[in-house]
Amino acid sequence: MESIFEIPWRDVELKHVKTFVASASGEGLIWEAKATDPLSRLKRKIIEAVCGLANQLGGFVIVGAKQVNDKWKLEGVPNDVKEDAHDWLCRIITGNLIDAPSFDVRRWKIDTDRVAAVIRVEQAAAPPCMTKDGIVWQRLNTETKKVTDPSMLAGLIDRGKAARDLAEKRAVAAVNRHMYQAPICGTAESLRVALALAPVAAAEDIAGRLFTQEFRDALIQSATVLERAFVDERHAPGVVHPQRDGYVVRRGSNHPEGWEWALQAAWDGTVSVEFAASRTSRKPLVDVIVSQAWMAAADPLPLLTGLSDRGQVPTHLALGLTGQTFDIPRPDGLYLVASTEGVPYNGGPR
């Protein structure tokens, strides 16, 4: 959810929150206020509010707003915690929710000992979101309620399973495209590794973020991690190739060992990496390939999905290998990787 303040979230300041609160007639499905106690005593209510919004449509928790004589005001709350309010809010949310949703926090000082804050909460990628003590909350109209109805809980579980299944399908499809259907680099005889990360959930309008100069630049920067462990000479610059459904950055076509890379970002939020090598070239270590591919694919995911934190992008991993000459290091030497043609590995959300 982008914003309720008539201005993009990244530009929201205290004055915009005050304007919104002053014109509000009451709490709704996508926002909730907390301001009856000092900050530390609001901990449980804030956790429940974040959980409830995550299990509905997402939304905003406004800390420091309260109703006075039928009017809403942003007066802040006493800051009685022994750390910055921003850091404290982030810590209590991640520390008290299982699979905490993607969220972002803005906080402002009202005076020397009072603070106001807004927590933007994204819809849970794979619901239900629940507290560490196993309670599920959901925002319903103007209230956040404990979920006790079995059918409602089953609906949340089904929604989460559907999101995870779709991410798995997209990740596997991306790997299969690289491996067998439409390889981007190398030749038909090349040894090949493909890795794909598919987000379980993303904010709206991925396509609108994909075809921007900002994302184009980010994709080129992400590709610079590829080849880092293989060659000492200066990397060849990445070249972005726009396609109907995304972008591709190719690297390494002049590599002395004949190794090639391709980094691809697609309209559905999937980011994938393809590695190809001649069967006669020096054997690369598959763990190094996978490590670099994972870093390159993960870096642009927050920008592409619209989620604020790289660590809060639930993602499905798929990995495929062709050939049987990739090595993986072990304490007692190098071992050949036993690849299975046509069957990519499926990892769960990271």
ABEGO torsion letter per residue (X at the ends): XABAAGBBAAABBAAAAAAAAAABAEBBAABBBBAABBAAAAAAAAAAAAAAAAABAEEBBBBGBBBBGGBBBBAEBBBABABBAAAAAAAAAAAABBGBBBBBBBBBBABAABBBBBBBBBBBABOBBBBAAGBBBBBBEABBBBBABAAAAAAAAAAAAAAAAAAAAAAAAAAAAAAAABBABEBAABBBBBBBBBBABBBBGAAAAABBAAAAAAAAAAAAABGAAABABBBBBBBBBBBAAEBBBBBGAABAAGBBBBBBBBAAGBBBBBBBBBAABBBBBAAAAAAAAAAAAAAAAAAAAGBABAAABBBBBBBBBBEAABBBBBAAEBBBBBBBBGBBBBBBBX
